[in-house]
Amino acid sequence: MPLPSVTPVPVPDRRSSSASPLTLCAAAWFVPGAGHLLQGRTEKAVVFFVVLVGMFTVGLAFGGRLFPFRLAEPLVFLAAAAEWVLGLPRLVAALGGFGAGDVIRVTYEYGNTFLIAAGLLNALVVLDVYDLAIGRRR
Amino acid sequence: MAVHLSAMALFAAAVAVVFGVLVHDAPRDQVRLAVRIFGGLVVGAYLVGWLMIGLYG
């Protein structure tokens, strides 16, 4: 006799935080790794924080630019959006006067690449936090 | 040359570590994926670099 088919129901991870998925995502956006830390995944949180903040710092040290939101230049707008996915580091860098962009340095484009990629990688980290929070991923 | 190479290697390493830790939970799987991604990025950059020299150099 065939067994009845059962539709799998997403089950939140036992390590999941009591915080809402939105709160966890906001934390992960503001501080890289904070979302995983709140979910009890300390090792992953430390790796994300160290690597992503490190990438951002290297990008600034390479003379990369913190791009403004300028709708007239779509690529500049997208670069700014990517950089702002790294909430707190981007805010601190802006308030500290970093990221003017040194276009004549040989590492200028590398710096931009590090800054933008760090933000985009944090976007993936935020999505992972969301998936873990709703039980889509364990 | 050294700046370009070290910057590329550093970028590849950072991306590889993030993807490895993001995708897998077991440390062994994380390291394995990170090494594969790092190798793919560095070798890919070399191949594209030589291709560009062949086309435009």
N, CA and C atoms of all chains as a GROMACS GRO file, in nm:
protein
  585
    1MET      N    1   0.085  -0.120   0.000
    1MET     CA    2   0.000   0.000   0.000
    1MET      C    3   0.088   0.125   0.000
    2PRO      N    4   0.071   0.211  -0.099
    2PRO     CA    5   0.158   0.329  -0.106
    2PRO      C    6   0.130   0.427   0.008
    3LEU      N    7   0.236   0.487   0.055
    3LEU     CA    8   0.221   0.585   0.162
    3LEU      C    9   0.167   0.715   0.104
    4PRO      N   10   0.085   0.784   0.178
    4PRO     CA   11   0.034   0.913   0.128
    4PRO      C   12   0.148   1.015   0.119
    5SER      N   13   0.141   1.093   0.012
    5SER     CA   14   0.247   1.193  -0.005
    5SER      C   15   0.229   1.304   0.099
    6VAL      N   16   0.340   1.348   0.149
    6VAL     CA   17   0.339   1.454   0.251
    6VAL      C   18   0.414   1.574   0.197
    7THR      N   19   0.349   1.688   0.202
    7THR     CA   20   0.414   1.811   0.159
    7THR      C   21   0.506   1.861   0.271
    8PRO      N   22   0.635   1.877   0.240
    8PRO     CA   23   0.726   1.923   0.346
    8PRO      C   24   0.692   2.064   0.391
    9VAL      N   25   0.690   2.082   0.520
    9VAL     CA   26   0.661   2.213   0.577
    9VAL      C   27   0.792   2.272   0.629
   10PRO      N   28   0.826   2.396   0.588
   10PRO     CA   29   0.948   2.457   0.638
   10PRO      C   30   0.946   2.466   0.790
   11VAL      N   31   1.052   2.420   0.850
   11VAL     CA   32   1.062   2.425   0.995
   11VAL      C   33   1.178   2.516   1.033
   12PRO      N   34   1.153   2.618   1.113
   12PRO     CA   35   1.261   2.707   1.152
   12PRO      C   36   1.370   2.630   1.226
   13ASP      N   37   1.495   2.668   1.201
   13ASP     CA   38   1.608   2.602   1.266
   13ASP      C   39   1.597   2.618   1.418
   14ARG      N   40   1.640   2.514   1.490
   14ARG     CA   41   1.628   2.521   1.636
   14ARG      C   42   1.718   2.631   1.694
   15ARG      N   43   1.819   2.671   1.616
   15ARG     CA   44   1.906   2.777   1.665
   15ARG      C   45   1.850   2.914   1.632
   16SER      N   46   1.734   2.918   1.564
   16SER     CA   47   1.681   3.046   1.520
   16SER      C   48   1.650   3.137   1.637
   17SER      N   49   1.669   3.266   1.612
   17SER     CA   50   1.640   3.365   1.715
   17SER      C   51   1.491   3.386   1.724
   18SER      N   52   1.446   3.443   1.837
   18SER     CA   53   1.304   3.475   1.851
   18SER      C   54   1.270   3.603   1.776
   19ALA      N   55   1.371   3.674   1.730
   19ALA     CA   56   1.348   3.798   1.656
   19ALA      C   57   1.282   3.766   1.521
   20SER      N   58   1.211   3.863   1.469
   20SER     CA   59   1.143   3.843   1.340
   20SER      C   60   1.244   3.841   1.227
   21PRO      N   61   1.207   3.776   1.115
   21PRO     CA   62   1.300   3.774   1.000
   21PRO      C   63   1.342   3.913   0.955
   22LEU      N   64   1.249   4.007   0.960
   22LEU     CA   65   1.281   4.144   0.918
   22LEU      C   66   1.387   4.207   1.009
   23THR      N   67   1.372   4.184   1.140
   23THR     CA   68   1.469   4.237   1.235
   23THR      C   69   1.607   4.175   1.212
   24LEU      N   70   1.607   4.044   1.189
   24LEU     CA   71   1.734   3.976   1.165
   24LEU      C   72   1.801   4.028   1.038
   25CYS      N   73   1.722   4.049   0.935
   25CYS     CA   74   1.777   4.101   0.809
   25CYS      C   75   1.832   4.243   0.828
   26ALA      N   76   1.759   4.322   0.905
   26ALA     CA   77   1.805   4.459   0.931
   26ALA      C   78   1.938   4.457   1.006
   27ALA      N   79   1.948   4.367   1.103
   27ALA     CA   80   2.074   4.354   1.178
   27ALA      C   81   2.186   4.309   1.087
   28ALA      N   82   2.156   4.212   0.999
   28ALA     CA   83   2.258   4.161   0.907
   28ALA      C   84   2.301   4.268   0.808
   29TRP      N   85   2.207   4.353   0.768
   29TRP     CA   86   2.241   4.461   0.677
   29TRP      C   87   2.330   4.564   0.746
   30PHE      N   88   2.294   4.600   0.870
   30PHE     CA   89   2.364   4.708   0.939
   30PHE      C   90   2.505   4.665   0.980
   31VAL      N   91   2.516   4.548   1.039
   31VAL     CA   92   2.647   4.496   1.081
   31VAL      C   93   2.666   4.358   1.017
   32PRO      N   94   2.761   4.344   0.927
   32PRO     CA   95   2.782   4.214   0.862
   32PRO      C   96   2.804   4.103   0.966
   33GLY      N   97   2.726   3.997   0.955
   33GLY     CA   98   2.740   3.885   1.047
   33GLY      C   99   2.646   3.891   1.166
   34ALA      N  100   2.585   4.007   1.191
   34ALA     CA  101   2.500   4.021   1.309
   34ALA      C  102   2.377   3.930   1.300
   35GLY      N  103   2.325   3.913   1.180
   35GLY     CA  104   2.208   3.826   1.163
   35GLY      C  105   2.239   3.683   1.201
   36HIS      N  106   2.352   3.633   1.156
   36HIS     CA  107   2.392   3.497   1.192
   36HIS      C  108   2.424   3.487   1.340
   37LEU      N  109   2.480   3.592   1.396
   37LEU     CA  110   2.511   3.591   1.540
   37LEU      C  111   2.382   3.579   1.621
   38LEU      N  112   2.280   3.652   1.582
   38LEU     CA  113   2.152   3.646   1.654
   38LEU      C  114   2.085   3.510   1.636
   39GLN      N  115   2.121   3.438   1.530
   39GLN     CA  116   2.065   3.305   1.509
   39GLN      C  117   2.150   3.195   1.571
   40GLY      N  118   2.253   3.235   1.644
   40GLY     CA  119   2.337   3.137   1.713
   40GLY      C  120   2.445   3.075   1.628
   41ARG      N  121   2.471   3.132   1.512
   41ARG     CA  122   2.577   3.078   1.425
   41ARG      C  123   2.699   3.169   1.437
   42THR      N  124   2.765   3.155   1.550
   42THR     CA  125   2.873   3.247   1.585
   42THR      C  126   2.991   3.239   1.488
   43GLU      N  127   3.030   3.117   1.451
   43GLU     CA  128   3.148   3.103   1.365
   43GLU      C  129   3.126   3.172   1.231
   44LYS      N  130   3.008   3.148   1.173
   44LYS     CA  131   2.978   3.213   1.045
   44LYS      C  132   2.975   3.364   1.061
   45ALA      N  133   2.917   3.409   1.171
   45ALA     CA  134   2.907   3.553   1.195
   45ALA      C  135   3.045   3.617   1.201
   46VAL      N  136   3.136   3.553   1.271
   46VAL     CA  137   3.272   3.608   1.283
   46VAL      C  138   3.340   3.614   1.146
   47VAL      N  139   3.325   3.507   1.068
   47VAL     CA  140   3.388   3.504   0.935
   47VAL      C  141   3.331   3.616   0.847
   48PHE      N  142   3.198   3.629   0.845
   48PHE     CA  143   3.138   3.733   0.761
   48PHE      C  144   3.182   3.872   0.805
   49PHE      N  145   3.185   3.894   0.937
   49PHE     CA  146   3.224   4.027   0.985
   49PHE      C  147   3.368   4.058   0.946
   50VAL      N  148   3.458   3.965   0.974
   50VAL     CA  149   3.600   3.989   0.948
   50VAL      C  150   3.626   4.008   0.798
   51VAL      N  151   3.571   3.918   0.716
   51VAL     CA  152   3.601   3.923   0.573
   51VAL      C  153   3.536   4.045   0.506
   52LEU      N  154   3.409   4.069   0.536
   52LEU     CA  155   3.340   4.179   0.466
   52LEU      C  156   3.389   4.316   0.513
   53VAL      N  157   3.406   4.334   0.642
   53VAL     CA  158   3.460   4.461   0.689
   53VAL      C  159   3.605   4.476   0.641
   54GLY      N  160   3.678   4.365   0.638
   54GLY     CA  161   3.814   4.368   0.584
   54GLY      C  162   3.816   4.410   0.438
   55MET      N  163   3.727   4.353   0.358
   55MET     CA  164   3.720   4.392   0.217
   55MET      C  165   3.689   4.540   0.202
   56PHE      N  166   3.596   4.586   0.284
   56PHE     CA  167   3.558   4.728   0.276
   56PHE      C  168   3.677   4.818   0.312
   57THR      N  169   3.749   4.777   0.417
   57THR     CA  170   3.865   4.856   0.462
   57THR      C  171   3.974   4.855   0.355
   58VAL      N  172   3.999   4.740   0.297
   58VAL     CA  173   4.099   4.731   0.190
   58VAL      C  174   4.058   4.820   0.072
   59GLY      N  175   3.930   4.818   0.041
   59GLY     CA  176   3.880   4.902  -0.068
   59GLY      C  177   3.908   5.050  -0.043
   60LEU      N  178   3.886   5.094   0.080
   60LEU     CA  179   3.917   5.233   0.112
   60LEU      C  180   4.067   5.259   0.108
   61ALA      N  181   4.145   5.163   0.160
   61ALA     CA  182   4.291   5.179   0.161
   61ALA      C  183   4.348   5.182   0.019
   62PHE      N  184   4.281   5.116  -0.073
   62PHE     CA  185   4.324   5.115  -0.213
   62PHE      C  186   4.285   5.244  -0.287
   63GLY      N  187   4.217   5.333  -0.218
   63GLY     CA  188   4.177   5.459  -0.282
   63GLY      C  189   4.044   5.453  -0.352
   64GLY      N  190   3.963   5.353  -0.316
   64GLY     CA  191   3.829   5.341  -0.376
   64GLY      C  192   3.739   5.456  -0.335
   65ARG      N  193   3.631   5.470  -0.408
   65ARG     CA  194   3.541   5.584  -0.386
   65ARG      C  195   3.409   5.539  -0.326
   66LEU      N  196   3.358   5.618  -0.233
   66LEU     CA  197   3.222   5.596  -0.183
   66LEU      C  198   3.129   5.676  -0.274
   67PHE      N  199   3.056   5.606  -0.357
   67PHE     CA  200   2.978   5.674  -0.460
   67PHE      C  201   2.850   5.735  -0.403
   68PRO      N  202   2.811   5.850  -0.455
   68PRO     CA  203   2.685   5.912  -0.413
   68PRO      C  204   2.569   5.856  -0.496
   69PHE      N  205   2.448   5.871  -0.443
   69PHE     CA  206   2.329   5.832  -0.520
   69PHE      C  207   2.303   5.940  -0.624
   70ARG      N  208   2.337   5.910  -0.747
   70ARG     CA  209   2.319   6.008  -0.855
   70ARG      C  210   2.241   5.942  -0.968
   71LEU      N  211   2.114   5.978  -0.979
   71LEU     CA  212   2.028   5.914  -1.077
   71LEU      C  213   2.070   5.941  -1.221
   72ALA      N  214   2.137   6.054  -1.243
   72ALA     CA  215   2.179   6.087  -1.379
   72ALA      C  216   2.283   5.989  -1.432
   73GLU      N  217   2.354   5.923  -1.340
   73GLU     CA  218   2.456   5.824  -1.381
   73GLU      C  219   2.417   5.689  -1.322
   74PRO      N  220   2.351   5.605  -1.401
   74PRO     CA  221   2.297   5.479  -1.348
   74PRO      C  222   2.402   5.388  -1.284
   75LEU      N  223   2.520   5.379  -1.343
   75LEU     CA  224   2.623   5.291  -1.287
   75LEU      C  225   2.673   5.343  -1.152
   76VAL      N  226   2.683   5.475  -1.140
   76VAL     CA  227   2.722   5.535  -1.012
   76VAL      C  228   2.613   5.509  -0.908
   77PHE      N  229   2.490   5.519  -0.950
   77PHE     CA  230   2.376   5.492  -0.860
   77PHE      C  231   2.380   5.347  -0.811
   78LEU      N  232   2.404   5.255  -0.902
   78LEU     CA  233   2.409   5.114  -0.864
   78LEU      C  234   2.527   5.084  -0.772
   79ALA      N  235   2.640   5.148  -0.801
   79ALA     CA  236   2.757   5.129  -0.714
   79ALA      C  237   2.728   5.182  -0.574
   80ALA      N  238   2.661   5.295  -0.567
   80ALA     CA  239   2.626   5.351  -0.436
   80ALA      C  240   2.532   5.258  -0.360
   81ALA      N  241   2.434   5.204  -0.433
   81ALA     CA  242   2.339   5.111  -0.370
   81ALA      C  243   2.411   4.988  -0.317
   82ALA      N  244   2.506   4.936  -0.395
   82ALA     CA  245   2.582   4.818  -0.351
   82ALA      C  246   2.664   4.850  -0.227
   83GLU      N  247   2.726   4.964  -0.225
   83GLU     CA  248   2.810   5.000  -0.109
   83GLU      C  249   2.726   5.018   0.017
   84TRP      N  250   2.604   5.070   0.000
   84TRP     CA  251   2.519   5.094   0.117
   84TRP      C  252   2.460   4.965   0.174
   85VAL      N  253   2.475   4.852   0.106
   85VAL     CA  254   2.428   4.726   0.165
   85VAL      C  255   2.515   4.688   0.285
   86LEU      N  256   2.630   4.749   0.293
   86LEU     CA  257   2.717   4.730   0.410
   86LEU      C  258   2.691   4.848   0.503
   87GLY      N  259   2.584   4.843   0.580
   87GLY     CA  260   2.532   4.958   0.653
   87GLY      C  261   2.630   5.036   0.738
   88LEU      N  262   2.670   4.978   0.850
   88LEU     CA  263   2.752   5.053   0.946
   88LEU      C  264   2.889   5.091   0.892
   89PRO      N  265   2.963   5.000   0.830
   89PRO     CA  266   3.093   5.040   0.776
   89PRO      C  267   3.082   5.156   0.675
   90ARG      N  268   2.978   5.152   0.591
   90ARG     CA  269   2.960   5.259   0.494
   90ARG      C  270   2.930   5.391   0.564
   91LEU      N  271   2.848   5.383   0.669
   91LEU     CA  272   2.812   5.504   0.744
   91LEU      C  273   2.934   5.562   0.814
   92VAL      N  274   3.009   5.476   0.880
   92VAL     CA  275   3.129   5.522   0.952
   92VAL      C  276   3.230   5.582   0.856
   93ALA      N  277   3.248   5.518   0.740
   93ALA     CA  278   3.344   5.569   0.642
   93ALA      C  279   3.301   5.706   0.592
   94ALA      N  280   3.172   5.722   0.569
   94ALA     CA  281   3.123   5.851   0.520
   94ALA      C  282   3.140   5.960   0.627
   95LEU      N  283   3.106   5.926   0.750
   95LEU     CA  284   3.118   6.024   0.858
   95LEU      C  285   3.265   6.056   0.888
   96GLY      N  286   3.352   5.958   0.865
   96GLY     CA  287   3.494   5.979   0.891
   96GLY      C  288   3.566   6.050   0.778
   97GLY      N  289   3.496   6.078   0.670
   97GLY     CA  290   3.558   6.151   0.560
   97GLY      C  291   3.642   6.065   0.469
   98PHE      N  292   3.623   5.934   0.475
   98PHE     CA  293   3.700   5.844   0.388
   98PHE      C  294   3.626   5.826   0.255
   99GLY      N  295   3.698   5.766   0.159
   99GLY     CA  296   3.633   5.727   0.035
   99GLY      C  297   3.615   5.838  -0.066
  100ALA      N  298   3.705   5.936  -0.064
  100ALA     CA  299   3.697   6.043  -0.164
  100ALA      C  300   3.727   5.989  -0.303
  101GLY      N  301   3.808   5.884  -0.307
  101GLY     CA  302   3.843   5.825  -0.437
  101GLY      C  303   3.966   5.891  -0.496
  102ASP      N  304   4.073   5.812  -0.511
  102ASP     CA  305   4.199   5.864  -0.563
  102ASP      C  306   4.218   5.808  -0.704
  103VAL      N  307   4.165   5.879  -0.803
  103VAL     CA  308   4.157   5.823  -0.939
  103VAL      C  309   4.292   5.800  -1.006
  104ILE      N  310   4.396   5.866  -0.958
  104ILE     CA  311   4.526   5.849  -1.025
  104ILE      C  312   4.606   5.734  -0.965
  105ARG      N  313   4.556   5.675  -0.857
  105ARG     CA  314   4.627   5.560  -0.799
  105ARG      C  315   4.602   5.435  -0.883
  106VAL      N  316   4.704   5.350  -0.890
  106VAL     CA  317   4.692   5.229  -0.971
  106VAL      C  318   4.588   5.134  -0.913
  107THR      N  319   4.561   5.147  -0.784
  107THR     CA  320   4.466   5.055  -0.720
  107THR      C  321   4.325   5.114  -0.710
  108TYR      N  322   4.300   5.226  -0.775
  108TYR     CA  323   4.167   5.291  -0.762
  108TYR      C  324   4.053   5.198  -0.802
  109GLU      N  325   4.065   5.134  -0.917
  109GLU     CA  326   3.957   5.046  -0.963
  109GLU      C  327   3.946   4.922  -0.876
  110TYR      N  328   4.061   4.874  -0.828
  110TYR     CA  329   4.057   4.761  -0.735
  110TYR      C  330   3.980   4.802  -0.609
  111GLY      N  331   4.008   4.923  -0.562
  111GLY     CA  332   3.939   4.972  -0.443
  111GLY      C  333   3.788   4.974  -0.463
  112ASN      N  334   3.745   5.026  -0.576
  112ASN     CA  335   3.601   5.028  -0.606
  112ASN      C  336   3.545   4.886  -0.611
  113THR      N  337   3.621   4.796  -0.672
  113THR     CA  338   3.575   4.657  -0.681
  113THR      C  339   3.558   4.595  -0.543
  114PHE      N  340   3.654   4.618  -0.455
  114PHE     CA  341   3.643   4.565  -0.319
  114PHE      C  342   3.522   4.624  -0.247
  115LEU      N  343   3.502   4.756  -0.260
  115LEU     CA  344   3.391   4.822  -0.189
  115LEU      C  345   3.256   4.769  -0.238
  116ILE      N  346   3.241   4.761  -0.369
  116ILE     CA  347   3.114   4.718  -0.427
  116ILE      C  348   3.089   4.570  -0.400
  117ALA      N  349   3.193   4.488  -0.419
  117ALA     CA  350   3.176   4.343  -0.397
  117ALA      C  351   3.145   4.312  -0.251
  118ALA      N  352   3.204   4.387  -0.159
  118ALA     CA  353   3.175   4.364  -0.018
  118ALA      C  354   3.026   4.386   0.010
  119GLY      N  355   2.970   4.492  -0.048
  119GLY     CA  356   2.828   4.518  -0.030
  119GLY      C  357   2.741   4.410  -0.092
  120LEU      N  358   2.778   4.367  -0.212
  120LEU     CA  359   2.697   4.264  -0.279
  120LEU      C  360   2.705   4.130  -0.206
  121LEU      N  361   2.823   4.099  -0.154
  121LEU     CA  362   2.834   3.975  -0.076
  121LEU      C  363   2.750   3.983   0.051
  122ASN      N  364   2.745   4.101   0.111
  122ASN     CA  365   2.660   4.115   0.231
  122ASN      C  366   2.513   4.101   0.194
  123ALA      N  367   2.476   4.138   0.073
  123ALA     CA  368   2.337   4.116   0.029
  123ALA      C  369   2.305   3.966   0.029
  124LEU      N  370   2.400   3.885  -0.015
  124LEU     CA  371   2.380   3.739  -0.011
  124LEU      C  372   2.371   3.690   0.133
  125VAL      N  373   2.450   3.748   0.220
  125VAL     CA  374   2.447   3.710   0.361
  125VAL      C  375   2.311   3.744   0.421
  126VAL      N  376   2.257   3.860   0.386
  126VAL     CA  377   2.124   3.899   0.436
  126VAL      C  378   2.018   3.801   0.386
  127LEU      N  379   2.026   3.764   0.260
  127LEU     CA  380   1.930   3.667   0.206
  127LEU      C  381   1.941   3.532   0.276
  128ASP      N  382   2.063   3.493   0.310
  128ASP     CA  383   2.083   3.368   0.382
  128ASP      C  384   2.019   3.376   0.521
  129VAL      N  385   2.033   3.488   0.587
  129VAL     CA  386   1.970   3.508   0.718
  129VAL      C  387   1.818   3.495   0.705
  130TYR      N  388   1.762   3.553   0.600
  130TYR     CA  389   1.618   3.544   0.580
  130TYR      C  390   1.575   3.400   0.557
  131ASP      N  391   1.647   3.328   0.472
  131ASP     CA  392   1.613   3.188   0.445
  131ASP      C  393   1.620   3.104   0.572
  132LEU      N  394   1.720   3.128   0.653
  132LEU     CA  395   1.735   3.055   0.779
  132LEU      C  396   1.621   3.091   0.875
  133ALA      N  397   1.582   3.217   0.876
  133ALA     CA  398   1.479   3.264   0.970
  133ALA      C  399   1.342   3.205   0.939
  134ILE      N  400   1.312   3.188   0.811
  134ILE     CA  401   1.179   3.135   0.777
  134ILE      C  402   1.182   2.983   0.760
  135GLY      N  403   1.299   2.922   0.779
  135GLY     CA  404   1.308   2.777   0.772
  135GLY      C  405   1.325   2.721   0.634
  136ARG      N  406   1.351   2.805   0.536
  136ARG     CA  407   1.371   2.757   0.399
  136ARG      C  408   1.504   2.683   0.388
  137ARG      N  409   1.598   2.722   0.472
  137ARG     CA  410   1.731   2.660   0.472
  137ARG      C  411   1.765   2.625   0.615
  138ARG      N  412   1.837   2.515   0.635
  138ARG     CA  413   1.870   2.474   0.771
  138ARG      C  414   2.020   2.469   0.792
  139MET      N  415   5.282   4.510  -1.151
  139MET     CA  416   5.242   4.369  -1.172
  139MET      C  417   5.210   4.302  -1.039
  140ALA      N  418   5.302   4.324  -0.940
  140ALA     CA  419   5.281   4.263  -0.809
  140ALA      C  420   5.155   4.314  -0.744
  141VAL      N  421   5.125   4.443  -0.762
  141VAL     CA  422   5.004   4.501  -0.705
  141VAL      C  423   4.880   4.435  -0.765
  142HIS      N  424   4.879   4.422  -0.896
  142HIS     CA  425   4.765   4.362  -0.964
  142HIS      C  426   4.744   4.218  -0.918
  143LEU      N  427   4.853   4.143  -0.912
  143LEU     CA  428   4.844   4.001  -0.877
  143LEU      C  429   4.799   3.983  -0.733
  144SER      N  430   4.858   4.060  -0.642
  144SER     CA  431   4.821   4.044  -0.501
  144SER      C  432   4.678   4.093  -0.476
  145ALA      N  433   4.639   4.200  -0.543
  145ALA     CA  434   4.501   4.249  -0.527
  145ALA      C  435   4.401   4.147  -0.578
  146MET      N  436   4.433   4.086  -0.692
  146MET     CA  437   4.345   3.984  -0.748
  146MET      C  438   4.336   3.863  -0.656
  147ALA      N  439   4.450   3.820  -0.603
  147ALA     CA  440   4.452   3.703  -0.515
  147ALA      C  441   4.376   3.733  -0.385
  148LEU      N  442   4.393   3.853  -0.333
  148LEU     CA  443   4.323   3.891  -0.210
  148LEU      C  444   4.171   3.894  -0.232
  149PHE      N  445   4.132   3.950  -0.345
  149PHE     CA  446   3.988   3.956  -0.378
  149PHE      C  447   3.931   3.815  -0.395
  150ALA      N  448   4.004   3.731  -0.467
  150ALA     CA  449   3.958   3.594  -0.489
  150ALA      C  450   3.946   3.519  -0.358
  151ALA      N  451   4.042   3.539  -0.268
  151ALA     CA  452   4.039   3.471  -0.140
  151ALA      C  453   3.918   3.515  -0.057
  152ALA      N  454   3.892   3.645  -0.055
  152ALA     CA  455   3.780   3.696   0.024
  152ALA      C  456   3.647   3.642  -0.030
  153VAL      N  457   3.630   3.648  -0.160
  153VAL     CA  458   3.506   3.598  -0.220
  153VAL      C  459   3.490   3.448  -0.195
  154ALA      N  460   3.599   3.375  -0.207
  154ALA     CA  461   3.595   3.230  -0.188
  154ALA      C  462   3.556   3.194  -0.045
  155VAL      N  463   3.610   3.265   0.050
  155VAL     CA  464   3.579   3.237   0.191
  155VAL      C  465   3.432   3.264   0.219
  156VAL      N  466   3.381   3.377   0.172
  156VAL     CA  467   3.241   3.411   0.198
  156VAL      C  468   3.148   3.308   0.136
  157PHE      N  469   3.173   3.270   0.011
  157PHE     CA  470   3.086   3.171  -0.053
  157PHE      C  471   3.096   3.035   0.014
  158GLY      N  472   3.218   2.996   0.051
  158GLY     CA  473   3.235   2.867   0.116
  158GLY      C  474   3.158   2.858   0.246
  159VAL      N  475   3.168   2.963   0.327
  159VAL     CA  476   3.099   2.964   0.457
  159VAL      C  477   2.948   2.980   0.439
  160LEU      N  478   2.910   3.053   0.335
  160LEU     CA  479   2.768   3.079   0.312
  160LEU      C  480   2.694   2.953   0.266
  161VAL      N  481   2.757   2.877   0.181
  161VAL     CA  482   2.687   2.765   0.117
  161VAL      C  483   2.686   2.640   0.205
  162HIS      N  484   2.797   2.614   0.272
  162HIS     CA  485   2.807   2.489   0.350
  162HIS      C  486   2.816   2.516   0.500
  163ASP      N  487   2.781   2.413   0.577
  163ASP     CA  488   2.792   2.422   0.723
  163ASP      C  489   2.913   2.347   0.776
  164ALA      N  490   2.948   2.237   0.712
  164ALA     CA  491   3.061   2.157   0.759
  164ALA      C  492   3.192   2.223   0.717
  165PRO      N  493   3.286   2.239   0.810
  165PRO     CA  494   3.413   2.306   0.778
  165PRO      C  495   3.487   2.242   0.660
  166ARG      N  496   3.484   2.110   0.652
  166ARG     CA  497   3.553   2.043   0.542
  166ARG      C  498   3.493   2.084   0.406
  167ASP      N  499   3.361   2.087   0.399
  167ASP     CA  500   3.295   2.128   0.275
  167ASP      C  501   3.320   2.276   0.245
  168GLN      N  502   3.322   2.356   0.351
  168GLN     CA  503   3.348   2.499   0.332
  168GLN      C  504   3.485   2.522   0.271
  169VAL      N  505   3.585   2.454   0.327
  169VAL     CA  506   3.723   2.470   0.277
  169VAL      C  507   3.733   2.420   0.133
  170ARG      N  508   3.670   2.308   0.106
  170ARG     CA  509   3.677   2.250  -0.028
  170ARG      C  510   3.618   2.346  -0.132
  171LEU      N  511   3.501   2.401  -0.102
  171LEU     CA  512   3.438   2.494  -0.195
  171LEU      C  513   3.520   2.622  -0.209
  172ALA      N  514   3.571   2.671  -0.097
  172ALA     CA  515   3.651   2.795  -0.103
  172ALA      C  516   3.776   2.776  -0.188
  173VAL      N  517   3.841   2.662  -0.174
  173VAL     CA  518   3.961   2.636  -0.255
  173VAL      C  519   3.925   2.629  -0.403
  174ARG      N  520   3.813   2.565  -0.433
  174ARG     CA  521   3.771   2.554  -0.574
  174ARG      C  522   3.738   2.690  -0.632
  175ILE      N  523   3.668   2.772  -0.556
  175ILE     CA  524   3.633   2.906  -0.606
  175ILE      C  525   3.758   2.991  -0.623
  176PHE      N  526   3.847   2.986  -0.524
  176PHE     CA  527   3.970   3.063  -0.534
  176PHE      C  528   4.051   3.022  -0.658
  177GLY      N  529   4.066   2.893  -0.676
  177GLY     CA  530   4.140   2.845  -0.792
  177GLY      C  531   4.073   2.885  -0.923
  178GLY      N  532   3.941   2.874  -0.926
  178GLY     CA  533   3.868   2.910  -1.047
  178GLY      C  534   3.883   3.058  -1.081
  179LEU      N  535   3.877   3.142  -0.980
  179LEU     CA  536   3.889   3.286  -1.005
  179LEU      C  537   4.030   3.322  -1.053
  180VAL      N  538   4.132   3.266  -0.987
  180VAL     CA  539   4.270   3.301  -1.023
  180VAL      C  540   4.305   3.246  -1.162
  181VAL      N  541   4.274   3.119  -1.183
  181VAL     CA  542   4.304   3.059  -1.314
  181VAL      C  543   4.223   3.128  -1.424
  182GLY      N  544   4.097   3.156  -1.395
  182GLY     CA  545   4.013   3.225  -1.493
  182GLY      C  546   4.068   3.362  -1.528
  183ALA      N  547   4.116   3.435  -1.428
  183ALA     CA  548   4.173   3.567  -1.453
  183ALA      C  549   4.298   3.556  -1.541
  184TYR      N  550   4.380   3.455  -1.513
  184TYR     CA  551   4.500   3.434  -1.596
  184TYR      C  552   4.461   3.403  -1.740
  185LEU      N  553   4.365   3.314  -1.757
  185LEU     CA  554   4.325   3.277  -1.893
  185LEU      C  555   4.268   3.397  -1.968
  186VAL      N  556   4.182   3.473  -1.901
  186VAL     CA  557   4.125   3.591  -1.967
  186VAL      C  558   4.234   3.693  -1.997
  187GLY      N  559   4.331   3.706  -1.904
  187GLY     CA  560   4.442   3.798  -1.926
  187GLY      C  561   4.523   3.761  -2.049
  188TRP      N  562   4.557   3.633  -2.061
  188TRP     CA  563   4.633   3.588  -2.179
  188TRP      C  564   4.550   3.602  -2.307
  189LEU      N  565   4.421   3.577  -2.296
  189LEU     CA  566   4.332   3.594  -2.411
  189LEU      C  567   4.331   3.739  -2.457
  190MET      N  568   4.326   3.830  -2.359
  190MET     CA  569   4.325   3.973  -2.395
  190MET      C  570   4.457   4.015  -2.458
  191ILE      N  571   4.568   3.957  -2.408
  191ILE     CA  572   4.698   3.987  -2.470
  191ILE      C  573   4.699   3.938  -2.615
  192GLY      N  574   4.643   3.817  -2.635
  192GLY     CA  575   4.639   3.762  -2.770
  192GLY      C  576   4.552   3.845  -2.863
  193LEU      N  577   4.444   3.898  -2.811
  193LEU     CA  578   4.351   3.973  -2.895
  193LEU      C  579   4.394   4.117  -2.918
  194TYR      N  580   4.442   4.180  -2.810
  194TYR     CA  581   4.468   4.325  -2.819
  194TYR      C  582   4.615   4.363  -2.798
  195GLY      N  583   4.699   4.267  -2.752
  195GLY     CA  584   4.836   4.302  -2.715
  195GLY      C  585   4.927   4.327  -2.833
   0.00000   0.00000   0.00000
